[in-house]
Amino acid sequence: MLPFFNEEELLKPSMLAKRVPNFPSTVLIVWSSSLCAAVRDRFKPKTISTFRCGVPCPVYGFKYKGREIACVNIPIGAPVAAGFIEEYIVCGAKRFVCIGTCGSLSPLTQGNLIVPTHAYRDEGVSWHYATHDSPWIKVSTAMETDVILDSLGVPHICGKVWTCDAFYRETPSAIKLMKDQGVLAVEMECAANMAVSQFRGVDCYQMLFSADRLEGDYWEQGSLGKRKRSVDDRLVEIALEVAIAD
């Protein structure tokens, strides 16, 4: 990895993205098409922009309890998430609420949302936005998210996660190393989301729900690809309550 150079980049997000008049200041980012479908079916949103990352990703706009919200379903992976956050800050976004799936490394996650407090930086993006003095990045909004979920009566657990690009290379030794450090789950974007948001001075709230499981000696599919619509509806509602919390 190159040393961290805290200097201006040659290609700036503002060279490719432009300010969008009246763009919502709060954006809900999901990685699940069923969560996005729950938003579309309930709110009948309008397409207010399109994020292009090889494939077009519509950005939907709607109102929730009188507040303007944008929502997008982007492909998995830290570089895509970083690119979206960068460009939509230019469009006018100041607050991102991210809700995604993860692989459970602990039985404590079952039945709970996970609020990441720290993310292990096993991806490439965060190393270009944050100093190299630690392999962990702190999720600065974790305590606030914890308080909001408590006020909503939402079962959840706060703790460390592992941001890993290589989901087909989550080996037993790597999993043991993470579990020995108290890591609750493995996912693909948290460290990057936080590094980009902190570097650009915007807020990013993150929540995860476990799908597959890597807690034991073999992989289990768990609820991956098998969630009920009622669960998606509830997850969307929780994310939106976090999005409008003052």
MIDOSE-1310 file (N, C-alpha, C; in nm, 2 decimals, decimal comma, always signed):
residues 246
mlpf	+0,08/-0,12/+0,00/+0,00/+0,00/+0,00/+0,09/+0,12/+0,00; +0,05/+0,22/-0,09/+0,12/+0,35/-0,09/+0,11/+0,42/+0,04; +0,21/+0,50/+0,08/+0,19/+0,59/+0,19/+0,07/+0,68/+0,17; +0,01/+0,72/+0,28/-0,11/+0,81/+0,28/-0,06/+0,95/+0,24
fnee	-0,11/+1,00/+0,13/-0,08/+1,14/+0,09/-0,21/+1,23/+0,11; -0,20/+1,31/+0,22/-0,32/+1,40/+0,25/-0,30/+1,53/+0,16; -0,33/+1,52/+0,04/-0,32/+1,63/-0,05/-0,44/+1,62/-0,15; -0,46/+1,73/-0,23/-0,57/+1,73/-0,32/-0,54/+1,63/-0,44
ellk	-0,65/+1,57/-0,48/-0,65/+1,48/-0,59/-0,65/+1,55/-0,72; -0,61/+1,48/-0,83/-0,61/+1,54/-0,96/-0,76/+1,53/-1,02; -0,82/+1,42/-1,00/-0,96/+1,40/-1,05/-1,05/+1,42/-0,93; -1,12/+1,53/-0,93/-1,21/+1,57/-0,82/-1,35/+1,52/-0,85
psml	-1,43/+1,48/-0,75/-1,57/+1,44/-0,77/-1,65/+1,55/-0,84; -1,62/+1,68/-0,82/-1,69/+1,79/-0,88/-1,67/+1,80/-1,03; -1,57/+1,73/-1,08/-1,54/+1,73/-1,22/-1,64/+1,64/-1,30; -1,70/+1,54/-1,23/-1,79/+1,45/-1,29/-1,93/+1,46/-1,24
akrv	-1,95/+1,51/-1,12/-2,08/+1,53/-1,06/-2,11/+1,68/-1,04; -2,23/+1,71/-1,04/-2,27/+1,85/-1,03/-2,38/+1,87/-0,92; -2,39/+1,98/-0,87/-2,49/+2,02/-0,77/-2,63/+1,99/-0,83; -2,72/+1,93/-0,76/-2,86/+1,91/-0,80/-2,95/+1,99/-0,72
pnfp	-3,02/+2,09/-0,78/-3,11/+2,17/-0,70/-3,21/+2,09/-0,62; -3,22/+2,13/-0,49/-3,32/+2,07/-0,40/-3,29/+1,92/-0,37; -3,17/+1,88/-0,39/-3,14/+1,74/-0,37/-3,15/+1,71/-0,22; -3,21/+1,60/-0,17/-3,22/+1,58/-0,03/-3,08/+1,57/+0,04
stvl	-3,08/+1,63/+0,16/-2,95/+1,63/+0,23/-2,92/+1,49/+0,30; -3,03/+1,41/+0,30/-3,01/+1,27/+0,37/-3,03/+1,16/+0,26; -2,94/+1,07/+0,26/-2,95/+0,96/+0,16/-2,94/+0,83/+0,23; -3,04/+0,74/+0,20/-3,04/+0,60/+0,24/-2,97/+0,52/+0,14
ivws	-2,86/+0,45/+0,18/-2,79/+0,36/+0,09/-2,82/+0,21/+0,13; -2,87/+0,13/+0,03/-2,90/-0,01/+0,06/-2,82/-0,09/-0,05; -2,79/-0,21/-0,02/-2,72/-0,31/-0,11/-2,81/-0,42/-0,15; -2,94/-0,42/-0,10/-3,03/-0,53/-0,12/-3,15/-0,48/-0,21
sslc	-3,17/-0,55/-0,32/-3,28/-0,51/-0,41/-3,41/-0,52/-0,34; -3,43/-0,61/-0,25/-3,56/-0,63/-0,18/-3,58/-0,51/-0,09; -3,48/-0,45/-0,03/-3,50/-0,33/+0,06/-3,54/-0,22/-0,03; -3,47/-0,21/-0,15/-3,51/-0,10/-0,24/-3,65/-0,11/-0,29
aavr	-3,69/-0,24/-0,32/-3,83/-0,27/-0,36/-3,93/-0,23/-0,25; -3,89/-0,25/-0,12/-3,98/-0,21/-0,01/-4,00/-0,06/-0,01; -3,89/+0,02/-0,04/-3,90/+0,16/-0,05/-3,99/+0,20/-0,16; -3,97/+0,15/-0,28/-4,05/+0,18/-0,40/-4,19/+0,15/-0,38
drfk	-4,23/+0,04/-0,33/-4,37/-0,01/-0,31/-4,44/+0,08/-0,21; -4,37/+0,12/-0,11/-4,44/+0,20/+0,00/-4,45/+0,34/-0,04; -4,35/+0,40/-0,09/-4,34/+0,55/-0,11/-4,37/+0,60/-0,25; -4,36/+0,50/-0,35/-4,38/+0,54/-0,49/-4,29/+0,66/-0,53
pkti	-4,16/+0,65/-0,50/-4,07/+0,76/-0,52/-4,05/+0,80/-0,67; -4,00/+0,92/-0,69/-3,96/+0,96/-0,82/-3,81/+0,94/-0,84; -3,76/+0,92/-0,96/-3,62/+0,91/-0,99/-3,57/+1,05/-1,00; -3,48/+1,09/-0,91/-3,43/+1,23/-0,91/-3,28/+1,24/-0,96
stfr	-3,22/+1,13/-0,98/-3,08/+1,13/-1,03/-3,04/+0,98/-1,07; -2,93/+0,97/-1,13/-2,88/+0,83/-1,16/-2,73/+0,83/-1,13; -2,69/+0,73/-1,06/-2,55/+0,70/-1,03/-2,50/+0,60/-1,13; -2,39/+0,62/-1,20/-2,34/+0,53/-1,30/-2,21/+0,47/-1,25
cgvp	-2,22/+0,34/-1,23/-2,10/+0,27/-1,19/-2,08/+0,14/-1,28; -2,08/+0,16/-1,41/-2,08/+0,05/-1,50/-2,23/+0,02/-1,54; -2,31/+0,02/-1,44/-2,46/+0,00/-1,46/-2,53/+0,12/-1,40; -2,64/+0,17/-1,45/-2,71/+0,28/-1,39/-2,78/+0,24/-1,27
cpvy	-2,77/+0,32/-1,16/-2,84/+0,30/-1,04/-2,93/+0,42/-1,01; -3,06/+0,40/-1,03/-3,15/+0,52/-1,00/-3,14/+0,56/-0,86; -3,15/+0,69/-0,84/-3,16/+0,75/-0,70/-3,30/+0,80/-0,69; -3,37/+0,75/-0,59/-3,51/+0,78/-0,57/-3,53/+0,89/-0,46
gfky	-3,63/+0,97/-0,49/-3,66/+1,08/-0,39/-3,80/+1,06/-0,34; -3,82/+1,08/-0,21/-3,96/+1,07/-0,15/-3,96/+1,14/-0,02; -4,07/+1,16/+0,04/-4,09/+1,22/+0,17/-4,12/+1,11/+0,28; -4,06/+1,13/+0,40/-4,09/+1,04/+0,51/-4,11/+1,13/+0,63
kgre	-4,23/+1,13/+0,68/-4,27/+1,22/+0,79/-4,23/+1,36/+0,77; -4,25/+1,41/+0,65/-4,23/+1,54/+0,61/-4,08/+1,58/+0,57; -3,99/+1,48/+0,58/-3,85/+1,50/+0,55/-3,82/+1,45/+0,41; -3,74/+1,52/+0,33/-3,70/+1,47/+0,20/-3,59/+1,37/+0,22
iacv	-3,60/+1,26/+0,15/-3,50/+1,15/+0,16/-3,47/+1,10/+0,02; -3,35/+1,07/+0,00/-3,31/+1,00/-0,13/-3,27/+0,86/-0,09; -3,29/+0,76/-0,18/-3,25/+0,62/-0,16/-3,19/+0,57/-0,29; -3,09/+0,49/-0,27/-3,02/+0,42/-0,38/-2,99/+0,28/-0,34
nipi	-3,00/+0,19/-0,44/-2,95/+0,05/-0,43/-2,83/+0,04/-0,51; -2,71/+0,03/-0,45/-2,58/+0,02/-0,53/-2,53/-0,12/-0,52; -2,44/-0,16/-0,61/-2,37/-0,29/-0,61/-2,28/-0,30/-0,48; -2,25/-0,42/-0,44/-2,17/-0,44/-0,32/-2,03/-0,40/-0,35
gapv	-1,95/-0,36/-0,25/-1,81/-0,34/-0,26/-1,77/-0,19/-0,22; -1,66/-0,18/-0,16/-1,61/-0,05/-0,11/-1,59/+0,05/-0,21; -1,53/+0,02/-0,33/-1,50/+0,13/-0,43/-1,63/+0,19/-0,48; -1,74/+0,11/-0,50/-1,86/+0,16/-0,55/-1,93/+0,25/-0,44
aagf	-1,93/+0,21/-0,32/-1,98/+0,29/-0,21/-1,91/+0,42/-0,20; -1,78/+0,42/-0,20/-1,70/+0,54/-0,19/-1,73/+0,63/-0,31; -1,74/+0,58/-0,43/-1,77/+0,67/-0,54/-1,90/+0,73/-0,53; -2,00/+0,66/-0,48/-2,14/+0,72/-0,46/-2,13/+0,83/-0,36
ieey	-2,07/+0,80/-0,24/-2,07/+0,90/-0,14/-2,00/+1,03/-0,19; -1,89/+1,01/-0,26/-1,81/+1,12/-0,31/-1,90/+1,21/-0,40; -1,96/+1,15/-0,50/-2,04/+1,22/-0,60/-2,16/+1,28/-0,54; -2,23/+1,22/-0,45/-2,35/+1,27/-0,40/-2,33/+1,37/-0,29
ivcg	-2,22/+1,38/-0,23/-2,18/+1,50/-0,15/-2,18/+1,62/-0,24; -2,13/+1,61/-0,36/-2,13/+1,72/-0,46/-2,27/+1,75/-0,50; -2,36/+1,65/-0,51/-2,50/+1,68/-0,55/-2,57/+1,75/-0,44; -2,53/+1,74/-0,31/-2,59/+1,81/-0,20/-2,62/+1,73/-0,08
akrf	-2,58/+1,60/-0,08/-2,60/+1,52/+0,04/-2,50/+1,55/+0,15; -2,55/+1,54/+0,27/-2,47/+1,57/+0,39/-2,48/+1,46/+0,50; -2,57/+1,37/+0,48/-2,60/+1,27/+0,58/-2,63/+1,14/+0,51; -2,55/+1,03/+0,53/-2,57/+0,90/+0,47/-2,61/+0,80/+0,58
vcig	-2,72/+0,72/+0,55/-2,76/+0,62/+0,64/-2,75/+0,49/+0,56; -2,66/+0,40/+0,60/-2,62/+0,28/+0,53/-2,68/+0,16/+0,61; -2,75/+0,07/+0,54/-2,80/-0,05/+0,60/-2,77/-0,17/+0,50; -2,70/-0,27/+0,55/-2,66/-0,37/+0,46/-2,65/-0,51/+0,53
tcgs	-2,62/-0,61/+0,46/-2,61/-0,75/+0,52/-2,46/-0,77/+0,55; -2,45/-0,88/+0,63/-2,31/-0,92/+0,67/-2,31/-1,07/+0,70; -2,20/-1,12/+0,71/-2,18/-1,26/+0,76/-2,15/-1,27/+0,90; -2,23/-1,34/+0,98/-2,22/-1,34/+1,12/-2,09/-1,42/+1,16
lspl	-2,02/-1,37/+1,26/-1,91/-1,44/+1,32/-1,93/-1,47/+1,47; -2,05/-1,44/+1,51/-2,09/-1,45/+1,65/-2,23/-1,48/+1,67; -2,27/-1,57/+1,76/-2,41/-1,60/+1,79/-2,48/-1,48/+1,85; -2,41/-1,38/+1,90/-2,47/-1,26/+1,96/-2,54/-1,18/+1,85
tqgn	-2,51/-1,20/+1,73/-2,57/-1,12/+1,62/-2,72/-1,16/+1,59; -2,75/-1,29/+1,63/-2,88/-1,34/+1,58/-2,99/-1,27/+1,65; -3,08/-1,22/+1,56/-3,20/-1,14/+1,61/-3,17/-1,00/+1,64; -3,05/-0,95/+1,62/-3,01/-0,82/+1,65/-2,96/-0,75/+1,52
livp	-2,99/-0,62/+1,51/-2,91/-0,53/+1,42/-2,77/-0,51/+1,48; -2,68/-0,49/+1,39/-2,54/-0,47/+1,43/-2,51/-0,32/+1,40; -2,46/-0,25/+1,51/-2,41/-0,12/+1,49/-2,26/-0,12/+1,50; -2,19/-0,11/+1,38/-2,04/-0,11/+1,39/-1,98/+0,00/+1,47
thay	-1,89/-0,03/+1,56/-1,82/+0,07/+1,63/-1,68/+0,09/+1,58; -1,62/-0,01/+1,52/-1,49/+0,00/+1,45/-1,49/-0,10/+1,34; -1,42/-0,07/+1,23/-1,41/-0,16/+1,12/-1,27/-0,19/+1,09; -1,24/-0,32/+1,08/-1,10/-0,36/+1,04/-1,09/-0,34/+0,89
rdeg	-0,98/-0,28/+0,85/-0,96/-0,22/+0,72/-0,89/-0,33/+0,62; -0,97/-0,43/+0,59/-0,92/-0,53/+0,50/-0,97/-0,51/+0,36; -0,97/-0,38/+0,32/-1,01/-0,34/+0,18/-0,91/-0,23/+0,14; -0,92/-0,18/+0,02/-0,82/-0,08/-0,02/-0,86/+0,06/-0,01
vswh	-0,99/+0,09/-0,01/-1,04/+0,23/-0,02/-0,99/+0,32/+0,10; -1,01/+0,26/+0,22/-0,99/+0,34/+0,34/-0,85/+0,39/+0,36; -0,76/+0,32/+0,30/-0,61/+0,35/+0,31/-0,58/+0,47/+0,23; -0,66/+0,51/+0,14/-0,64/+0,63/+0,06/-0,71/+0,76/+0,12
yath	-0,79/+0,74/+0,23/-0,86/+0,85/+0,29/-0,83/+0,87/+0,44; -0,77/+0,77/+0,50/-0,73/+0,78/+0,64/-0,59/+0,74/+0,66; -0,53/+0,79/+0,77/-0,39/+0,76/+0,79/-0,37/+0,61/+0,82; -0,24/+0,57/+0,81/-0,21/+0,43/+0,82/-0,16/+0,39/+0,96
dspw	-0,20/+0,47/+1,06/-0,15/+0,44/+1,20/-0,22/+0,33/+1,27; -0,34/+0,28/+1,21/-0,41/+0,17/+1,27/-0,48/+0,10/+1,16; -0,50/-0,04/+1,18/-0,58/-0,11/+1,08/-0,72/-0,10/+1,11; -0,76/-0,03/+1,21/-0,90/-0,01/+1,25/-0,94/+0,13/+1,22
ikvs	-1,07/+0,15/+1,18/-1,12/+0,29/+1,17/-1,25/+0,29/+1,26; -1,25/+0,40/+1,34/-1,36/+0,42/+1,43/-1,48/+0,47/+1,36; -1,60/+0,42/+1,40/-1,73/+0,46/+1,34/-1,78/+0,57/+1,44; -1,76/+0,70/+1,40/-1,78/+0,81/+1,49/-1,93/+0,83/+1,53
tame	-2,02/+0,77/+1,45/-2,16/+0,79/+1,47/-2,22/+0,67/+1,55; -2,14/+0,57/+1,59/-2,20/+0,45/+1,65/-2,28/+0,48/+1,78; -2,22/+0,57/+1,86/-2,29/+0,59/+1,99/-2,43/+0,66/+1,96; -2,43/+0,75/+1,87/-2,56/+0,82/+1,84/-2,66/+0,72/+1,78
tdvi	-2,61/+0,63/+1,69/-2,70/+0,53/+1,63/-2,75/+0,43/+1,74; -2,67/+0,40/+1,84/-2,71/+0,31/+1,95/-2,82/+0,38/+2,03; -2,81/+0,51/+2,06/-2,91/+0,58/+2,13/-3,04/+0,59/+2,05; -3,04/+0,61/+1,92/-3,16/+0,62/+1,84/-3,23/+0,48/+1,84
ldsl	-3,15/+0,37/+1,82/-3,22/+0,24/+1,82/-3,27/+0,20/+1,96; -3,21/+0,24/+2,06/-3,26/+0,22/+2,20/-3,40/+0,29/+2,21; -3,40/+0,42/+2,16/-3,53/+0,49/+2,18/-3,64/+0,43/+2,10; -3,60/+0,36/+1,99/-3,70/+0,29/+1,91/-3,74/+0,15/+1,96
gvph	-3,67/+0,10/+2,06/-3,69/-0,03/+2,11/-3,64/-0,14/+2,01; -3,54/-0,11/+1,93/-3,49/-0,20/+1,83/-3,38/-0,29/+1,89; -3,39/-0,42/+1,90/-3,28/-0,50/+1,95/-3,16/-0,49/+1,86; -3,05/-0,46/+1,92/-2,92/-0,44/+1,84/-2,80/-0,47/+1,93
icgk	-2,69/-0,48/+1,87/-2,56/-0,50/+1,94/-2,46/-0,42/+1,87; -2,38/-0,35/+1,95/-2,27/-0,27/+1,91/-2,14/-0,34/+1,91; -2,05/-0,33/+1,81/-1,92/-0,39/+1,82/-1,84/-0,38/+1,69; -1,73/-0,45/+1,69/-1,64/-0,44/+1,57/-1,69/-0,53/+1,46
vwtc	-1,65/-0,48/+1,34/-1,68/-0,56/+1,22/-1,55/-0,57/+1,13; -1,55/-0,65/+1,04/-1,44/-0,68/+0,95/-1,48/-0,64/+0,81; -1,42/-0,54/+0,75/-1,45/-0,50/+0,61/-1,35/-0,57/+0,52; -1,40/-0,67/+0,44/-1,32/-0,76/+0,36/-1,37/-0,75/+0,21
dafy	-1,28/-0,73/+0,12/-1,31/-0,73/-0,02/-1,34/-0,87/-0,08; -1,27/-0,97/-0,02/-1,26/-1,10/-0,08/-1,35/-1,20/-0,01; -1,48/-1,20/-0,05/-1,58/-1,28/+0,02/-1,56/-1,43/-0,01; -1,48/-1,47/-0,11/-1,45/-1,61/-0,14/-1,32/-1,65/-0,08
retp	-1,26/-1,56/+0,00/-1,13/-1,59/+0,07/-1,14/-1,56/+0,22; -1,25/-1,58/+0,28/-1,27/-1,57/+0,42/-1,23/-1,71/+0,48; -1,10/-1,72/+0,50/-1,05/-1,85/+0,54/-1,06/-1,88/+0,69; -1,06/-2,00/+0,74/-1,07/-2,03/+0,88/-0,97/-1,96/+0,97
saik	-0,84/-1,94/+0,92/-0,75/-1,87/+1,00/-0,78/-1,72/+1,01; -0,82/-1,66/+0,90/-0,86/-1,52/+0,91/-0,98/-1,50/+1,00; -1,08/-1,59/+0,99/-1,20/-1,58/+1,07/-1,16/-1,59/+1,22; -1,07/-1,69/+1,25/-1,03/-1,70/+1,39/-0,96/-1,58/+1,44
lmkd	-0,88/-1,52/+1,36/-0,81/-1,40/+1,39/-0,90/-1,29/+1,43; -1,01/-1,27/+1,35/-1,11/-1,17/+1,37/-1,19/-1,20/+1,49; -1,23/-1,32/+1,51/-1,31/-1,36/+1,62/-1,23/-1,34/+1,75; -1,10/-1,37/+1,75/-1,02/-1,35/+1,87/-1,01/-1,21/+1,91
qgvl	-1,04/-1,11/+1,82/-1,04/-0,97/+1,85/-1,18/-0,92/+1,87; -1,27/-1,01/+1,89/-1,41/-0,97/+1,93/-1,49/-0,91/+1,81; -1,45/-0,95/+1,69/-1,53/-0,90/+1,57/-1,66/-0,98/+1,56; -1,77/-0,91/+1,53/-1,90/-0,97/+1,53/-1,94/-1,02/+1,39
avem	-1,89/-0,95/+1,29/-1,94/-0,99/+1,15/-1,84/-0,94/+1,05; -1,86/-1,00/+0,93/-1,77/-0,96/+0,81/-1,86/-0,90/+0,71; -1,82/-0,79/+0,65/-1,90/-0,72/+0,54/-1,80/-0,65/+0,45; -1,85/-0,56/+0,36/-1,76/-0,52/+0,25/-1,75/-0,37/+0,23
ecaa	-1,82/-0,29/+0,31/-1,82/-0,14/+0,29/-1,79/-0,05/+0,41; -1,81/-0,10/+0,53/-1,81/-0,01/+0,64/-1,69/+0,07/+0,66; -1,57/+0,02/+0,65/-1,45/+0,09/+0,66/-1,44/+0,20/+0,56; -1,47/+0,17/+0,44/-1,47/+0,27/+0,33/-1,57/+0,38/+0,35
nmav	-1,69/+0,34/+0,38/-1,80/+0,44/+0,41/-1,75/+0,54/+0,51; -1,69/+0,49/+0,62/-1,65/+0,58/+0,73/-1,53/+0,67/+0,69; -1,43/+0,61/+0,62/-1,31/+0,68/+0,59/-1,35/+0,80/+0,49; -1,43/+0,77/+0,39/-1,47/+0,87/+0,30/-1,55/+0,98/+0,36
sqfr	-1,65/+0,94/+0,45/-1,73/+1,04/+0,51/-1,66/+1,13/+0,61; -1,57/+1,07/+0,68/-1,49/+1,15/+0,78/-1,39/+1,24/+0,70; -1,33/+1,20/+0,59/-1,24/+1,28/+0,51/-1,31/+1,40/+0,45; -1,44/+1,38/+0,41/-1,51/+1,48/+0,35/-1,60/+1,56/+0,44
gvdc	-1,60/+1,52/+0,57/-1,67/+1,60/+0,67/-1,82/+1,59/+0,67; -1,88/+1,47/+0,63/-2,02/+1,45/+0,64/-2,05/+1,33/+0,74; -2,18/+1,32/+0,77/-2,22/+1,22/+0,87/-2,25/+1,09/+0,79; -2,21/+0,97/+0,85/-2,25/+0,84/+0,80/-2,29/+0,75/+0,91
yqml	-2,41/+0,70/+0,91/-2,47/+0,61/+1,01/-2,47/+0,47/+0,95; -2,43/+0,37/+1,02/-2,42/+0,24/+0,96/-2,49/+0,13/+1,05; -2,56/+0,05/+0,98/-2,63/-0,07/+1,05/-2,62/-0,19/+0,96; -2,61/-0,30/+1,02/-2,60/-0,43/+0,94/-2,69/-0,53/+1,00
fsad	-2,74/-0,62/+0,92/-2,82/-0,74/+0,97/-2,76/-0,86/+0,91; -2,74/-0,96/+1,00/-2,67/-1,08/+0,96/-2,75/-1,17/+0,86; -2,69/-1,22/+0,76/-2,75/-1,31/+0,67/-2,69/-1,45/+0,68; -2,58/-1,47/+0,61/-2,51/-1,60/+0,62/-2,43/-1,60/+0,75
rleg	-2,38/-1,72/+0,78/-2,30/-1,74/+0,91/-2,17/-1,81/+0,89; -2,07/-1,76/+0,95/-1,94/-1,82/+0,95/-1,89/-1,84/+1,10; -1,98/-1,87/+1,18/-1,95/-1,88/+1,33/-1,88/-2,01/+1,36; -1,91/-2,11/+1,29/-1,86/-2,24/+1,33/-1,75/-2,29/+1,23
dywe	-1,76/-2,42/+1,20/-1,65/-2,48/+1,12/-1,69/-2,49/+0,97; -1,81/-2,44/+0,94/-1,85/-2,44/+0,80/-1,94/-2,32/+0,77; -1,96/-2,29/+0,65/-2,05/-2,18/+0,61/-2,19/-2,22/+0,61; -2,28/-2,14/+0,66/-2,42/-2,16/+0,66/-2,49/-2,05/+0,59
qgsl	-2,58/-2,08/+0,50/-2,65/-1,98/+0,42/-2,74/-1,89/+0,51; -2,79/-1,94/+0,62/-2,88/-1,86/+0,71/-2,99/-1,80/+0,63; -3,02/-1,67/+0,65/-3,13/-1,60/+0,58/-3,09/-1,54/+0,45; -2,97/-1,57/+0,40/-2,92/-1,50/+0,28/-3,01/-1,54/+0,16
gkrk	-3,08/-1,44/+0,10/-3,17/-1,46/-0,01/-3,30/-1,51/+0,03; -3,33/-1,52/+0,16/-3,46/-1,58/+0,20/-3,54/-1,49/+0,30; -3,51/-1,36/+0,31/-3,58/-1,28/+0,40/-3,73/-1,26/+0,36; -3,81/-1,25/+0,46/-3,95/-1,22/+0,44/-3,97/-1,07/+0,41
rsvd	-4,07/-1,04/+0,33/-4,10/-0,90/+0,30/-4,13/-0,82/+0,42; -4,19/-0,88/+0,52/-4,22/-0,81/+0,65/-4,09/-0,76/+0,72; -3,99/-0,84/+0,70/-3,86/-0,81/+0,76/-3,80/-0,69/+0,69; -3,80/-0,69/+0,55/-3,75/-0,58/+0,47/-3,83/-0,45/+0,51
drlv	-3,96/-0,46/+0,52/-4,04/-0,34/+0,55/-3,99/-0,28/+0,69; -3,97/-0,37/+0,78/-3,93/-0,32/+0,92/-3,79/-0,26/+0,91; -3,70/-0,32/+0,84/-3,56/-0,27/+0,83/-3,56/-0,13/+0,76; -3,64/-0,11/+0,66/-3,66/+0,02/+0,59/-3,71/+0,12/+0,69
eial	-3,81/+0,08/+0,77/-3,87/+0,18/+0,87/-3,76/+0,22/+0,97; -3,68/+0,12/+1,02/-3,58/+0,15/+1,12/-3,48/+0,25/+1,06; -3,43/+0,22/+0,93/-3,33/+0,30/+0,87/-3,38/+0,44/+0,85; -3,51/+0,46/+0,81/-3,57/+0,59/+0,79/-3,58/+0,67/+0,92
evai	-3,61/+0,60/+1,03/-3,62/+0,67/+1,16/-3,48/+0,72/+1,20; -3,37/+0,64/+1,17/-3,24/+0,69/+1,20/-3,21/+0,81/+1,11; -3,26/+0,80/+0,98/-3,23/+0,91/+0,89/-3,29/+1,04/+0,93; -3,40/+1,04/+1,00/-3,47/+1,17/+1,03/-3,44/+1,21/+1,18
ad	-3,37/+1,13/+1,25/-3,34/+1,16/+1,39/-3,26/+1,28/+1,40; -3,30/+1,37/+1,50/-3,22/+1,50/+1,52/-3,12/+1,48/+1,63
